[in-house]
Amino acid sequence: MERASVITEKYLQYLRAERNYSFHTVRAYRVDITEFFSFLAQRYPAAKLTDCDRLILRDYFVFLQERRLKRSSVVRKIAAVRSLFKYQVQEGVVSANPFRHLATPKTDKKIPVFLSEEEIRSLFALPEILLRDRAMLELLYCGGIRIEELVGLTIPDIDFISGTMRVWGKGNKERVVPVGDQCLGVVREYIAGRRGKSSGGAALFINKSGERISVRGARKALHRWFAIAQFNKKVSPHTLRHSFATHLLDRGCDLRSVQEMLGHKSLATTQIYTHVTAASLKKVYDKAHPRA
């Protein structure tokens, strides 16, 4: 059998080239798969990938549990190894995936943190927000996009005529998201004010040096305004995405449309927001109904 490092590199190259996985995802998979091979070397030094069966994998599950890792970390590590075996089957190295018919732990679905409509209004009412940062906040909330998608936007991605923006999501998949007039007005004003300052090509959002702003730089800029707003909950750029989905559903938008706008592969991922709206309705019911 090829050395573990060679197998790992071939697989990671497949994730980058064929699956269009992000740099961060590939880096996490590298760590998880390297740890799995270390486990095999310690517990089963003579074992090859073709020798891995349900008993070895169950032992690996126990090994992860004994490390007292977070449940989400355990699930991610198992998913990485399961994906590796799926790839090995595809390449004809392994005849059958040993994960087949093997029960694996699932993550507990937590109701996402979101801002109420009143809290959103209070955020956008802050008078001192810089125009660039206001434009970023508007697009995050009005389009429900991820922070990585936000910093990847170019000026041509914003279509002021149709009121939409083109977004490149996970797996480099393109989607078109509607954007409201108020948001577009702020973005247009920001673009007009930064002409001649950019050295980042067509990048929409730039830093003080005129280059495309990084994810880290965008987070830092936006967290400043979250702190000033003094919310009584932990808020991040992703909270605006959660708020976007929740408010659309609260106001009657259908789940399929929200799924498409968020760029979710599975409707099951979007359904977490139905729990949010159900919880919201329950609070209203308890407060309003005389016999609640």
C-alpha atoms as an extended CHARMM CRD file, in Angstrom:
* protein
*
       292  EXT
         1         1  MET       CA              0.0000000000        0.0000000000        0.0000000000  PROA      1               0.0000000000
         2         2  GLU       CA              1.1080000000        3.5470000000       -0.6630000000  PROA      2               0.0000000000
         3         3  ARG       CA              2.4090000000        5.5120000000        2.2790000000  PROA      3               0.0000000000
         4         4  ALA       CA             -0.1770000000        7.3570000000        4.3540000000  PROA      4               0.0000000000
         5         5  SER       CA              1.2210000000       10.7440000000        3.3450000000  PROA      5               0.0000000000
         6         6  VAL       CA              0.9010000000        9.9130000000       -0.3690000000  PROA      6               0.0000000000
         7         7  ILE       CA             -2.6770000000        8.6730000000        0.0580000000  PROA      7               0.0000000000
         8         8  THR       CA             -3.5440000000       11.7960000000        2.0020000000  PROA      8               0.0000000000
         9         9  GLU       CA             -2.0610000000       14.1670000000       -0.5890000000  PROA      9               0.0000000000
        10        10  LYS       CA             -3.8110000000       12.4290000000       -3.4800000000  PROA      10              0.0000000000
        11        11  TYR       CA             -7.1170000000       12.6700000000       -1.6790000000  PROA      11              0.0000000000
        12        12  LEU       CA             -6.6660000000       16.3270000000       -0.7380000000  PROA      12              0.0000000000
        13        13  GLN       CA             -5.7600000000       17.1360000000       -4.3370000000  PROA      13              0.0000000000
        14        14  TYR       CA             -9.0320000000       15.4750000000       -5.3700000000  PROA      14              0.0000000000
        15        15  LEU       CA            -10.9490000000       17.6570000000       -2.9130000000  PROA      15              0.0000000000
        16        16  ARG       CA             -9.3010000000       20.7950000000       -4.2870000000  PROA      16              0.0000000000
        17        17  ALA       CA             -9.4760000000       19.9760000000       -7.9950000000  PROA      17              0.0000000000
        18        18  GLU       CA            -12.6370000000       17.9140000000       -8.3330000000  PROA      18              0.0000000000
        19        19  ARG       CA            -14.8060000000       18.9820000000       -5.4190000000  PROA      19              0.0000000000
        20        20  ASN       CA            -13.6910000000       22.6370000000       -5.2580000000  PROA      20              0.0000000000
        21        21  TYR       CA            -13.3650000000       22.4830000000       -1.4640000000  PROA      21              0.0000000000
        22        22  SER       CA            -12.1630000000       25.6460000000        0.2280000000  PROA      22              0.0000000000
        23        23  PHE       CA             -8.6640000000       26.0610000000        1.6310000000  PROA      23              0.0000000000
        24        24  HSD       CA            -10.0060000000       25.9020000000        5.2030000000  PROA      24              0.0000000000
        25        25  THR       CA            -11.9790000000       22.6860000000        4.5790000000  PROA      25              0.0000000000
        26        26  VAL       CA             -9.0060000000       20.9790000000        2.9470000000  PROA      26              0.0000000000
        27        27  ARG       CA             -6.7880000000       22.0390000000        5.8440000000  PROA      27              0.0000000000
        28        28  ALA       CA             -9.2490000000       20.5680000000        8.3680000000  PROA      28              0.0000000000
        29        29  TYR       CA             -9.4740000000       17.3050000000        6.3810000000  PROA      29              0.0000000000
        30        30  ARG       CA             -5.6810000000       17.0820000000        6.3140000000  PROA      30              0.0000000000
        31        31  VAL       CA             -5.5660000000       17.2200000000       10.1110000000  PROA      31              0.0000000000
        32        32  ASP       CA             -8.3930000000       14.6980000000       10.5490000000  PROA      32              0.0000000000
        33        33  ILE       CA             -7.0480000000       12.1380000000        8.0730000000  PROA      33              0.0000000000
        34        34  THR       CA             -3.4990000000       12.4550000000        9.4030000000  PROA      34              0.0000000000
        35        35  GLU       CA             -4.8530000000       11.7510000000       12.8920000000  PROA      35              0.0000000000
        36        36  PHE       CA             -6.6760000000        8.6740000000       11.5900000000  PROA      36              0.0000000000
        37        37  PHE       CA             -3.5080000000        7.2700000000       10.0540000000  PROA      37              0.0000000000
        38        38  SER       CA             -1.6830000000        7.9570000000       13.3380000000  PROA      38              0.0000000000
        39        39  PHE       CA             -4.3860000000        5.9830000000       15.1360000000  PROA      39              0.0000000000
        40        40  LEU       CA             -3.9020000000        3.0510000000       12.7380000000  PROA      40              0.0000000000
        41        41  ALA       CA             -0.1230000000        3.1600000000       13.1600000000  PROA      41              0.0000000000
        42        42  GLN       CA             -0.4440000000        3.0070000000       16.9590000000  PROA      42              0.0000000000
        43        43  ARG       CA             -3.2660000000        0.4840000000       17.3540000000  PROA      43              0.0000000000
        44        44  TYR       CA             -2.9510000000       -1.5820000000       14.1580000000  PROA      44              0.0000000000
        45        45  PRO       CA              0.6160000000       -1.1130000000       12.8490000000  PROA      45              0.0000000000
        46        46  ALA       CA              0.3000000000       -3.8350000000       10.2190000000  PROA      46              0.0000000000
        47        47  ALA       CA             -3.1230000000       -2.7290000000        8.9410000000  PROA      47              0.0000000000
        48        48  LYS       CA             -3.7010000000       -1.2670000000        5.4940000000  PROA      48              0.0000000000
        49        49  LEU       CA             -6.7290000000        0.7000000000        4.3560000000  PROA      49              0.0000000000
        50        50  THR       CA             -8.0710000000       -2.4790000000        2.7640000000  PROA      50              0.0000000000
        51        51  ASP       CA             -7.8970000000       -4.1360000000        6.2090000000  PROA      51              0.0000000000
        52        52  CYS       CA            -10.1050000000       -1.5330000000        7.8920000000  PROA      52              0.0000000000
        53        53  ASP       CA            -13.4090000000       -3.0780000000        8.8480000000  PROA      53              0.0000000000
        54        54  ARG       CA            -16.2970000000       -2.1650000000       11.1290000000  PROA      54              0.0000000000
        55        55  LEU       CA            -14.4160000000       -3.3720000000       14.2260000000  PROA      55              0.0000000000
        56        56  ILE       CA            -11.4210000000       -1.1140000000       13.5510000000  PROA      56              0.0000000000
        57        57  LEU       CA            -13.6800000000        1.8330000000       12.7990000000  PROA      57              0.0000000000
        58        58  ARG       CA            -15.7120000000        1.2730000000       15.9630000000  PROA      58              0.0000000000
        59        59  ASP       CA            -12.4410000000        1.2410000000       17.8890000000  PROA      59              0.0000000000
        60        60  TYR       CA            -11.6040000000        4.5570000000       16.2100000000  PROA      60              0.0000000000
        61        61  PHE       CA            -14.9550000000        5.9870000000       17.3340000000  PROA      61              0.0000000000
        62        62  VAL       CA            -14.1620000000        4.9540000000       20.9080000000  PROA      62              0.0000000000
        63        63  PHE       CA            -10.6940000000        6.4610000000       20.5770000000  PROA      63              0.0000000000
        64        64  LEU       CA            -12.2280000000        9.8050000000       19.5980000000  PROA      64              0.0000000000
        65        65  GLN       CA            -14.7360000000        9.6690000000       22.4370000000  PROA      65              0.0000000000
        66        66  GLU       CA            -11.9690000000        8.9730000000       24.9560000000  PROA      66              0.0000000000
        67        67  ARG       CA            -10.2560000000       12.2060000000       23.9040000000  PROA      67              0.0000000000
        68        68  ARG       CA            -13.2690000000       14.1100000000       25.2520000000  PROA      68              0.0000000000
        69        69  LEU       CA            -13.6220000000       16.0980000000       22.0610000000  PROA      69              0.0000000000
        70        70  LYS       CA            -16.6930000000       18.1480000000       21.3020000000  PROA      70              0.0000000000
        71        71  ARG       CA            -19.4140000000       16.1430000000       19.6100000000  PROA      71              0.0000000000
        72        72  SER       CA            -19.1690000000       18.3820000000       16.5420000000  PROA      72              0.0000000000
        73        73  SER       CA            -15.4190000000       17.6830000000       16.2830000000  PROA      73              0.0000000000
        74        74  VAL       CA            -15.9750000000       13.9260000000       16.5190000000  PROA      74              0.0000000000
        75        75  VAL       CA            -18.6300000000       14.0550000000       13.8040000000  PROA      75              0.0000000000
        76        76  ARG       CA            -16.3640000000       16.1300000000       11.5380000000  PROA      76              0.0000000000
        77        77  LYS       CA            -13.3920000000       13.7690000000       11.9650000000  PROA      77              0.0000000000
        78        78  ILE       CA            -15.5200000000       10.7170000000       11.2150000000  PROA      78              0.0000000000
        79        79  ALA       CA            -17.0130000000       12.4400000000        8.1710000000  PROA      79              0.0000000000
        80        80  ALA       CA            -13.5160000000       13.1670000000        6.8390000000  PROA      80              0.0000000000
        81        81  VAL       CA            -12.4510000000        9.5190000000        7.1500000000  PROA      81              0.0000000000
        82        82  ARG       CA            -15.7390000000        8.2680000000        5.6950000000  PROA      82              0.0000000000
        83        83  SER       CA            -15.2010000000       10.5690000000        2.7130000000  PROA      83              0.0000000000
        84        84  LEU       CA            -11.6460000000        9.2230000000        2.3100000000  PROA      84              0.0000000000
        85        85  PHE       CA            -12.9560000000        5.6500000000        2.0660000000  PROA      85              0.0000000000
        86        86  LYS       CA            -15.6350000000        6.7290000000       -0.3840000000  PROA      86              0.0000000000
        87        87  TYR       CA            -12.8820000000        8.1660000000       -2.5750000000  PROA      87              0.0000000000
        88        88  GLN       CA            -10.8090000000        4.9620000000       -2.2530000000  PROA      88              0.0000000000
        89        89  VAL       CA            -13.8040000000        2.9110000000       -3.4220000000  PROA      89              0.0000000000
        90        90  GLN       CA            -14.2380000000        5.2940000000       -6.3420000000  PROA      90              0.0000000000
        91        91  GLU       CA            -10.5590000000        4.8090000000       -7.2580000000  PROA      91              0.0000000000
        92        92  GLY       CA            -10.8260000000        1.0230000000       -6.9800000000  PROA      92              0.0000000000
        93        93  VAL       CA             -8.3750000000        0.7940000000       -4.0760000000  PROA      93              0.0000000000
        94        94  VAL       CA            -10.9850000000       -0.4950000000       -1.6290000000  PROA      94              0.0000000000
        95        95  SER       CA            -13.7460000000       -2.8530000000       -2.7500000000  PROA      95              0.0000000000
        96        96  ALA       CA            -16.3990000000       -1.6310000000       -0.3110000000  PROA      96              0.0000000000
        97        97  ASN       CA            -16.7410000000        1.2800000000        2.0830000000  PROA      97              0.0000000000
        98        98  PRO       CA            -16.5030000000       -0.1000000000        5.6520000000  PROA      98              0.0000000000
        99        99  PHE       CA            -18.7210000000        2.7890000000        6.7880000000  PROA      99              0.0000000000
       100       100  ARG       CA            -21.6010000000        1.2230000000        4.9080000000  PROA      100             0.0000000000
       101       101  HSD       CA            -24.3320000000        0.1680000000        7.3560000000  PROA      101             0.0000000000
       102       102  LEU       CA            -22.2250000000        1.5560000000       10.2000000000  PROA      102             0.0000000000
       103       103  ALA       CA            -24.0950000000        3.9480000000       12.4940000000  PROA      103             0.0000000000
       104       104  THR       CA            -22.1530000000        7.1500000000       13.0500000000  PROA      104             0.0000000000
       105       105  PRO       CA            -22.8110000000        9.9020000000       15.6030000000  PROA      105             0.0000000000
       106       106  LYS       CA            -24.7990000000       12.9310000000       14.4680000000  PROA      106             0.0000000000
       107       107  THR       CA            -24.4140000000       16.5310000000       15.5360000000  PROA      107             0.0000000000
       108       108  ASP       CA            -27.0500000000       18.0610000000       17.7410000000  PROA      108             0.0000000000
       109       109  LYS       CA            -28.8890000000       20.6350000000       15.6840000000  PROA      109             0.0000000000
       110       110  LYS       CA            -28.8000000000       23.8900000000       17.5890000000  PROA      110             0.0000000000
       111       111  ILE       CA            -31.2570000000       26.6530000000       16.8900000000  PROA      111             0.0000000000
       112       112  PRO       CA            -29.1210000000       29.3980000000       15.3440000000  PROA      112             0.0000000000
       113       113  VAL       CA            -28.7210000000       32.7600000000       17.0470000000  PROA      113             0.0000000000
       114       114  PHE       CA            -30.4580000000       35.5550000000       15.1650000000  PROA      114             0.0000000000
       115       115  LEU       CA            -31.3200000000       39.1980000000       15.6550000000  PROA      115             0.0000000000
       116       116  SER       CA            -34.9080000000       40.3520000000       15.9110000000  PROA      116             0.0000000000
       117       117  GLU       CA            -36.1860000000       42.8630000000       13.3740000000  PROA      117             0.0000000000
       118       118  GLU       CA            -36.0000000000       45.5330000000       16.0750000000  PROA      118             0.0000000000
       119       119  GLU       CA            -32.3510000000       44.6550000000       16.7830000000  PROA      119             0.0000000000
       120       120  ILE       CA            -31.5780000000       44.8210000000       13.0660000000  PROA      120             0.0000000000
       121       121  ARG       CA            -33.1410000000       48.2900000000       12.9180000000  PROA      121             0.0000000000
       122       122  SER       CA            -31.0690000000       49.4180000000       15.9000000000  PROA      122             0.0000000000
       123       123  LEU       CA            -27.8790000000       48.1620000000       14.2100000000  PROA      123             0.0000000000
       124       124  PHE       CA            -28.5290000000       50.0220000000       10.9770000000  PROA      124             0.0000000000
       125       125  ALA       CA            -29.5670000000       53.1090000000       12.9410000000  PROA      125             0.0000000000
       126       126  LEU       CA            -26.0440000000       53.5670000000       14.3160000000  PROA      126             0.0000000000
       127       127  PRO       CA            -25.0920000000       56.9690000000       12.8510000000  PROA      127             0.0000000000
       128       128  GLU       CA            -21.3210000000       56.5580000000       12.8450000000  PROA      128             0.0000000000
       129       129  ILE       CA            -21.0100000000       53.3660000000       10.7370000000  PROA      129             0.0000000000
       130       130  LEU       CA            -18.4490000000       53.8230000000        7.9540000000  PROA      130             0.0000000000
       131       131  LEU       CA            -19.9860000000       53.6770000000        4.4770000000  PROA      131             0.0000000000
       132       132  ARG       CA            -17.9760000000       50.6050000000        3.4520000000  PROA      132             0.0000000000
       133       133  ASP       CA            -18.9630000000       48.7450000000        6.6070000000  PROA      133             0.0000000000
       134       134  ARG       CA            -22.6020000000       49.7780000000        6.2160000000  PROA      134             0.0000000000
       135       135  ALA       CA            -22.5610000000       48.3950000000        2.6680000000  PROA      135             0.0000000000
       136       136  MET       CA            -21.1090000000       45.1040000000        3.9520000000  PROA      136             0.0000000000
       137       137  LEU       CA            -23.7690000000       44.8780000000        6.6820000000  PROA      137             0.0000000000
       138       138  GLU       CA            -26.5050000000       45.6160000000        4.1470000000  PROA      138             0.0000000000
       139       139  LEU       CA            -25.3840000000       42.8660000000        1.7610000000  PROA      139             0.0000000000
       140       140  LEU       CA            -24.9320000000       40.3060000000        4.5540000000  PROA      140             0.0000000000
       141       141  TYR       CA            -28.4410000000       40.8910000000        5.8640000000  PROA      141             0.0000000000
       142       142  CYS       CA            -30.2850000000       41.7260000000        2.6300000000  PROA      142             0.0000000000
       143       143  GLY       CA            -28.7250000000       38.8500000000        0.6880000000  PROA      143             0.0000000000
       144       144  GLY       CA            -28.1430000000       36.3040000000        3.4560000000  PROA      144             0.0000000000
       145       145  ILE       CA            -24.6390000000       35.6360000000        2.1280000000  PROA      145             0.0000000000
       146       146  ARG       CA            -21.6270000000       34.2540000000        3.9770000000  PROA      146             0.0000000000
       147       147  ILE       CA            -18.6760000000       36.4690000000        4.9530000000  PROA      147             0.0000000000
       148       148  GLU       CA            -16.4340000000       34.5360000000        2.5110000000  PROA      148             0.0000000000
       149       149  GLU       CA            -18.9210000000       35.2000000000       -0.2800000000  PROA      149             0.0000000000
       150       150  LEU       CA            -19.0910000000       38.8740000000        0.6860000000  PROA      150             0.0000000000
       151       151  VAL       CA            -15.3450000000       39.5320000000        0.4160000000  PROA      151             0.0000000000
       152       152  GLY       CA            -15.2310000000       37.6060000000       -2.8660000000  PROA      152             0.0000000000
       153       153  LEU       CA            -17.7170000000       39.9470000000       -4.5560000000  PROA      153             0.0000000000
       154       154  THR       CA            -16.6270000000       42.1000000000       -7.4850000000  PROA      154             0.0000000000
       155       155  ILE       CA            -18.2920000000       45.2850000000       -8.7050000000  PROA      155             0.0000000000
       156       156  PRO       CA            -19.7090000000       43.5310000000      -11.8320000000  PROA      156             0.0000000000
       157       157  ASP       CA            -21.3610000000       40.9530000000       -9.5370000000  PROA      157             0.0000000000
       158       158  ILE       CA            -23.8330000000       43.6410000000       -8.4380000000  PROA      158             0.0000000000
       159       159  ASP       CA            -26.5540000000       44.1630000000      -11.0310000000  PROA      159             0.0000000000
       160       160  PHE       CA            -28.2120000000       47.4660000000      -10.1800000000  PROA      160             0.0000000000
       161       161  ILE       CA            -30.7050000000       47.1370000000      -13.0480000000  PROA      161             0.0000000000
       162       162  SER       CA            -32.1650000000       43.7360000000      -12.1120000000  PROA      162             0.0000000000
       163       163  GLY       CA            -31.6110000000       44.2340000000       -8.3820000000  PROA      163             0.0000000000
       164       164  THR       CA            -29.5790000000       41.0530000000       -7.9500000000  PROA      164             0.0000000000
       165       165  MET       CA            -26.0530000000       39.9560000000       -7.1340000000  PROA      165             0.0000000000
       166       166  ARG       CA            -24.0320000000       36.9990000000       -8.3390000000  PROA      166             0.0000000000
       167       167  VAL       CA            -22.4880000000       35.0140000000       -5.5080000000  PROA      167             0.0000000000
       168       168  TRP       CA            -19.8830000000       32.2570000000       -5.5920000000  PROA      168             0.0000000000
       169       169  GLY       CA            -20.6660000000       29.8750000000       -2.7330000000  PROA      169             0.0000000000
       170       170  LYS       CA            -19.2580000000       26.6570000000       -1.3420000000  PROA      170             0.0000000000
       171       171  GLY       CA            -17.8000000000       24.3450000000       -3.9450000000  PROA      171             0.0000000000
       172       172  ASN       CA            -17.4210000000       27.3940000000       -6.2190000000  PROA      172             0.0000000000
       173       173  LYS       CA            -21.1160000000       27.1560000000       -7.0960000000  PROA      173             0.0000000000
       174       174  GLU       CA            -22.7360000000       30.2410000000       -8.5350000000  PROA      174             0.0000000000
       175       175  ARG       CA            -26.1210000000       31.5540000000       -7.4700000000  PROA      175             0.0000000000
       176       176  VAL       CA            -28.0550000000       34.7540000000       -8.0540000000  PROA      176             0.0000000000
       177       177  VAL       CA            -29.5640000000       36.4730000000       -5.0250000000  PROA      177             0.0000000000
       178       178  PRO       CA            -32.1010000000       39.3360000000       -5.0410000000  PROA      178             0.0000000000
       179       179  VAL       CA            -31.0660000000       42.5760000000       -3.3180000000  PROA      179             0.0000000000
       180       180  GLY       CA            -33.3550000000       45.3570000000       -2.0990000000  PROA      180             0.0000000000
       181       181  ASP       CA            -33.3020000000       48.9390000000       -3.3690000000  PROA      181             0.0000000000
       182       182  GLN       CA            -32.2300000000       50.3780000000       -0.0220000000  PROA      182             0.0000000000
       183       183  CYS       CA            -29.2270000000       48.0530000000        0.1020000000  PROA      183             0.0000000000
       184       184  LEU       CA            -28.3190000000       48.8070000000       -3.5150000000  PROA      184             0.0000000000
       185       185  GLY       CA            -28.4510000000       52.5210000000       -2.7690000000  PROA      185             0.0000000000
       186       186  VAL       CA            -25.8440000000       52.1600000000       -0.0130000000  PROA      186             0.0000000000
       187       187  VAL       CA            -23.6290000000       49.9570000000       -2.2070000000  PROA      187             0.0000000000
       188       188  ARG       CA            -23.8600000000       52.4340000000       -5.0980000000  PROA      188             0.0000000000
       189       189  GLU       CA            -22.9010000000       55.2970000000       -2.7850000000  PROA      189             0.0000000000
       190       190  TYR       CA            -19.9320000000       53.2980000000       -1.4490000000  PROA      190             0.0000000000
       191       191  ILE       CA            -18.6600000000       52.4650000000       -4.9460000000  PROA      191             0.0000000000
       192       192  ALA       CA            -18.9510000000       56.1020000000       -6.0360000000  PROA      192             0.0000000000
       193       193  GLY       CA            -16.9540000000       57.2420000000       -3.0010000000  PROA      193             0.0000000000
       194       194  ARG       CA            -14.0380000000       54.8350000000       -3.5080000000  PROA      194             0.0000000000
       195       195  ARG       CA            -13.2720000000       55.4280000000       -7.1810000000  PROA      195             0.0000000000
       196       196  GLY       CA             -9.5670000000       55.7030000000       -7.8700000000  PROA      196             0.0000000000
       197       197  LYS       CA             -8.6670000000       54.1940000000       -4.4980000000  PROA      197             0.0000000000
       198       198  SER       CA             -8.5890000000       50.5560000000       -5.5090000000  PROA      198             0.0000000000
       199       199  SER       CA             -5.5750000000       48.4800000000       -6.4710000000  PROA      199             0.0000000000
       200       200  GLY       CA             -7.5300000000       45.2730000000       -5.9510000000  PROA      200             0.0000000000
       201       201  GLY       CA             -8.9060000000       45.0800000000       -9.4670000000  PROA      201             0.0000000000
       202       202  ALA       CA            -12.6800000000       44.7380000000       -9.5810000000  PROA      202             0.0000000000
       203       203  ALA       CA            -12.9530000000       43.7500000000       -5.9030000000  PROA      203             0.0000000000
       204       204  LEU       CA            -16.0380000000       45.3360000000       -4.3600000000  PROA      204             0.0000000000
       205       205  PHE       CA            -14.7670000000       45.7440000000       -0.8180000000  PROA      205             0.0000000000
       206       206  ILE       CA            -11.2460000000       47.0240000000       -0.2490000000  PROA      206             0.0000000000
       207       207  ASN       CA             -9.0890000000       47.8220000000        2.7770000000  PROA      207             0.0000000000
       208       208  LYS       CA             -7.1280000000       50.9790000000        3.5790000000  PROA      208             0.0000000000
       209       209  SER       CA             -4.3810000000       49.9070000000        1.1660000000  PROA      209             0.0000000000
       210       210  GLY       CA             -6.8640000000       49.7110000000       -1.6990000000  PROA      210             0.0000000000
       211       211  GLU       CA             -6.6100000000       45.9110000000       -1.8920000000  PROA      211             0.0000000000
       212       212  ARG       CA             -9.4250000000       43.3740000000       -1.5780000000  PROA      212             0.0000000000
       213       213  ILE       CA            -10.4020000000       43.1170000000        2.0710000000  PROA      213             0.0000000000
       214       214  SER       CA             -9.7100000000       39.7530000000        3.7140000000  PROA      214             0.0000000000
       215       215  VAL       CA            -12.2370000000       37.6740000000        5.6480000000  PROA      215             0.0000000000
       216       216  ARG       CA            -10.3320000000       38.4770000000        8.8180000000  PROA      216             0.0000000000
       217       217  GLY       CA            -10.3240000000       42.1960000000        8.0230000000  PROA      217             0.0000000000
       218       218  ALA       CA            -14.0550000000       42.1990000000        7.2930000000  PROA      218             0.0000000000
       219       219  ARG       CA            -14.8350000000       40.3380000000       10.5160000000  PROA      219             0.0000000000
       220       220  LYS       CA            -12.7610000000       42.7720000000       12.5500000000  PROA      220             0.0000000000
       221       221  ALA       CA            -14.4730000000       45.7800000000       10.9650000000  PROA      221             0.0000000000
       222       222  LEU       CA            -17.9790000000       44.4290000000       11.4940000000  PROA      222             0.0000000000
       223       223  HSD       CA            -17.4200000000       43.1910000000       15.0500000000  PROA      223             0.0000000000
       224       224  ARG       CA            -16.6650000000       46.7800000000       15.9730000000  PROA      224             0.0000000000
       225       225  TRP       CA            -20.2380000000       47.7760000000       15.1570000000  PROA      225             0.0000000000
       226       226  PHE       CA            -21.7250000000       44.7120000000       16.8490000000  PROA      226             0.0000000000
       227       227  ALA       CA            -19.8920000000       45.7710000000       20.0210000000  PROA      227             0.0000000000
       228       228  ILE       CA            -21.1600000000       49.3440000000       19.7560000000  PROA      228             0.0000000000
       229       229  ALA       CA            -24.7270000000       48.0870000000       19.2620000000  PROA      229             0.0000000000
       230       230  GLN       CA            -24.3990000000       46.2760000000       22.6290000000  PROA      230             0.0000000000
       231       231  PHE       CA            -26.5270000000       43.2350000000       21.8410000000  PROA      231             0.0000000000
       232       232  ASN       CA            -27.2180000000       40.9140000000       24.7530000000  PROA      232             0.0000000000
       233       233  LYS       CA            -26.1000000000       37.9200000000       22.6860000000  PROA      233             0.0000000000
       234       234  LYS       CA            -23.0010000000       36.8310000000       20.7970000000  PROA      234             0.0000000000
       235       235  VAL       CA            -23.2640000000       38.2740000000       17.2930000000  PROA      235             0.0000000000
       236       236  SER       CA            -21.1100000000       37.5850000000       14.2260000000  PROA      236             0.0000000000
       237       237  PRO       CA            -21.4620000000       38.2630000000       10.4920000000  PROA      237             0.0000000000
       238       238  HSD       CA            -23.0980000000       34.8260000000       10.1800000000  PROA      238             0.0000000000
       239       239  THR       CA            -25.7930000000       35.9720000000       12.6280000000  PROA      239             0.0000000000
       240       240  LEU       CA            -27.0360000000       38.3110000000        9.8910000000  PROA      240             0.0000000000
       241       241  ARG       CA            -27.4070000000       35.3200000000        7.5540000000  PROA      241             0.0000000000
       242       242  HSD       CA            -29.4600000000       33.5300000000       10.2180000000  PROA      242             0.0000000000
       243       243  SER       CA            -31.5370000000       36.6660000000       10.7160000000  PROA      243             0.0000000000
       244       244  PHE       CA            -32.1290000000       36.9700000000        6.9610000000  PROA      244             0.0000000000
       245       245  ALA       CA            -33.5430000000       33.4350000000        6.7270000000  PROA      245             0.0000000000
       246       246  THR       CA            -35.5870000000       33.7130000000        9.9080000000  PROA      246             0.0000000000
       247       247  HSD       CA            -37.2080000000       37.0040000000        8.9720000000  PROA      247             0.0000000000
       248       248  LEU       CA            -38.1010000000       35.7900000000        5.4740000000  PROA      248             0.0000000000
       249       249  LEU       CA            -39.8330000000       32.7080000000        6.8910000000  PROA      249             0.0000000000
       250       250  ASP       CA            -41.5350000000       34.7600000000        9.5930000000  PROA      250             0.0000000000
       251       251  ARG       CA            -43.0160000000       36.9460000000        6.8560000000  PROA      251             0.0000000000
       252       252  GLY       CA            -44.3170000000       34.0320000000        4.8060000000  PROA      252             0.0000000000
       253       253  CYS       CA            -41.5070000000       33.2050000000        2.3580000000  PROA      253             0.0000000000
       254       254  ASP       CA            -41.5300000000       29.5290000000        1.3360000000  PROA      254             0.0000000000
       255       255  LEU       CA            -38.7510000000       27.2170000000        2.4460000000  PROA      255             0.0000000000
       256       256  ARG       CA            -37.6040000000       26.3220000000       -1.0860000000  PROA      256             0.0000000000
       257       257  SER       CA            -37.0020000000       29.9580000000       -1.9680000000  PROA      257             0.0000000000
       258       258  VAL       CA            -35.0050000000       30.5070000000        1.2150000000  PROA      258             0.0000000000
       259       259  GLN       CA            -32.9720000000       27.3810000000        0.4380000000  PROA      259             0.0000000000
       260       260  GLU       CA            -32.1260000000       28.7130000000       -3.0170000000  PROA      260             0.0000000000
       261       261  MET       CA            -31.1590000000       32.1460000000       -1.7330000000  PROA      261             0.0000000000
       262       262  LEU       CA            -28.9440000000       30.6830000000        0.9980000000  PROA      262             0.0000000000
       263       263  GLY       CA            -27.3220000000       28.2760000000       -1.4380000000  PROA      263             0.0000000000
       264       264  HSD       CA            -28.0790000000       25.2270000000        0.7000000000  PROA      264             0.0000000000
       265       265  LYS       CA            -27.5250000000       21.8990000000       -1.0200000000  PROA      265             0.0000000000
       266       266  SER       CA            -30.1660000000       20.1480000000        1.0470000000  PROA      266             0.0000000000
       267       267  LEU       CA            -33.5580000000       21.3980000000        2.1600000000  PROA      267             0.0000000000
       268       268  ALA       CA            -32.9010000000       19.6860000000        5.4890000000  PROA      268             0.0000000000
       269       269  THR       CA            -30.1940000000       22.2760000000        6.2060000000  PROA      269             0.0000000000
       270       270  THR       CA            -32.6600000000       25.1010000000        5.6550000000  PROA      270             0.0000000000
       271       271  GLN       CA            -35.3260000000       23.4560000000        7.8120000000  PROA      271             0.0000000000
       272       272  ILE       CA            -33.4370000000       24.4080000000       10.9780000000  PROA      272             0.0000000000
       273       273  TYR       CA            -34.9550000000       27.8660000000       10.5300000000  PROA      273             0.0000000000
       274       274  THR       CA            -38.4720000000       26.4500000000       10.7960000000  PROA      274             0.0000000000
       275       275  HSD       CA            -37.6020000000       25.6000000000       14.4070000000  PROA      275             0.0000000000
       276       276  VAL       CA            -36.6040000000       29.2070000000       14.9260000000  PROA      276             0.0000000000
       277       277  THR       CA            -39.8820000000       30.5330000000       13.5630000000  PROA      277             0.0000000000
       278       278  ALA       CA            -41.8310000000       27.9430000000       15.5310000000  PROA      278             0.0000000000
       279       279  ALA       CA            -40.0950000000       29.0950000000       18.7130000000  PROA      279             0.0000000000
       280       280  SER       CA            -40.8680000000       32.6880000000       17.7850000000  PROA      280             0.0000000000
       281       281  LEU       CA            -44.5350000000       31.8540000000       17.2210000000  PROA      281             0.0000000000
       282       282  LYS       CA            -44.6980000000       30.0600000000       20.5740000000  PROA      282             0.0000000000
       283       283  LYS       CA            -43.4310000000       33.1740000000       22.3710000000  PROA      283             0.0000000000
       284       284  VAL       CA            -46.0640000000       35.3020000000       20.6300000000  PROA      284             0.0000000000
       285       285  TYR       CA            -48.7450000000       32.7330000000       21.4740000000  PROA      285             0.0000000000
       286       286  ASP       CA            -47.7400000000       32.5330000000       25.1440000000  PROA      286             0.0000000000
       287       287  LYS       CA            -47.7880000000       36.3010000000       25.3880000000  PROA      287             0.0000000000
       288       288  ALA       CA            -51.0190000000       36.9210000000       23.4770000000  PROA      288             0.0000000000
       289       289  HSD       CA            -53.3720000000       34.0070000000       24.1090000000  PROA      289             0.0000000000
       290       290  PRO       CA            -55.5310000000       34.3500000000       27.2500000000  PROA      290             0.0000000000
       291       291  ARG       CA            -55.2780000000       30.6470000000       28.0460000000  PROA      291             0.0000000000
       292       292  ALA       CA            -51.6480000000       30.0600000000       27.0320000000  PROA      292             0.0000000000
